């Protein structure tokens, strides 16, 4: 029987790793492959995009120890302008 992983809040120093995990999860989605056919370009763009998303999120959850998954929480009332200003202004 496998042990259920402990879910914790992502530490800031793990932001890039979380972005990579999300990039790997979504890079081969058929719609993404269709819209960005070049795998190298898609991975580069998605890595940047998801790292920014993790930085802008209100809360990001992950597994303790080795990061095996990521859950990003952005409240519904958050506007695109708020996300953009968080990314650009810190």
Protein Blocks (a to p, Z undefined) as FASTA:
>chain_A
ZZddddddddfklmmmmmmmmmmmmmmgmklmmmmmblklmmmmmmmmmmmmmmmpmbdc
ddehjafbdcddddfklcfklmmmmmmnZZ
